[in-house]
């Protein structure tokens, strides 16, 4: 391979990777889930092969990169439309600390040891497990932590009294009850609620069809936060 050909391949590979990565979307670099990790390795390997492997023609290298990009975009679309697919490919978040107690079975499922858990907690400025109300190991490998209320700084909002249909002890952590227009029955059951209650709450906000709701979540104070499809942008 001549210097001119190598330079051409390097420039072409760089431009293709930059363009195709933008096409695949920001999620590819912002959230490193299992699928994104595999995709990033594959496209990086294909780009490197196009740049320096003279046994691979430029045409075949470009076709391989374009083909992988199309595959990634299609899988991303399926991921948006199918919760079952997301669960199968990316897994689900795991509660690893509940009410100050470590869920050792959940730690085993995500292959996380106590030392690694403590490191992740310290990065969240938590130096004692007992300070933690809930800690959730996310699908991208990060840890989300909610401290116990007594360990949180007091805000003006904390001084207000809420009247809600659900008592606060029933909602220790905000929970989704509608996702993509579909009811999350498991969460409703855990909160000792049913679809009739949910329909009443939606009706009170002028919503008669659950399929009009993109996402609905019960807050810690028992209120229902709703996000509809087709948001209006001012």
Secondary structure as UniProt FT lines:
FT   HELIX           3..24
FT   HELIX           27..30
FT   HELIX           34..52
FT   TURN            54..55
FT   HELIX           58..81
FT   HELIX           83..90
FT   STRAND          94..98
FT   TURN            99..100
FT   STRAND          101..102
FT   HELIX           104..109
FT   TURN            110..111
FT   HELIX           114..122
FT   TURN            123..125
FT   HELIX           129..131
FT   STRAND          132..137
FT   TURN            139..140
FT   STRAND          143..147
FT   HELIX           149..151
FT   HELIX           156..159
FT   HELIX           168..170
FT   STRAND          175..179
FT   TURN            180..181
FT   STRAND          182..183
FT   HELIX           185..190
FT   TURN            191..192
FT   HELIX           195..203
FT   TURN            204..206
FT   HELIX           210..212
FT   STRAND          213..218
FT   TURN            220..221
FT   STRAND          224..228
//
